[in-house]
């Protein structure tokens, strides 16, 4: 990566993941979904969390450069 604009893009991706996670939680909290759908959304939420952690690690590494 070559600087600040790239880090801003990664930080934007983290924000988008946060928004997607919040949307998943709102759907689950509505309590109108089948158990299968809730289970799938839980999987999606876990994948979003892992992606966020990975992006945060990349941002930390790149900001040290």
Long-range contacts (C-beta under 8 A, 24 or more apart in sequence): 1-62, 1-65, 6-62, 7-59, 7-62, 7-63, 10-55, 10-58, 10-59, 10-62, 11-59, 13-55, 14-52, 14-55, 14-56, 14-59, 17-48, 17-51, 17-52, 17-55, 18-52, 20-48, 21-45, 21-48, 21-49, 21-52, 24-48
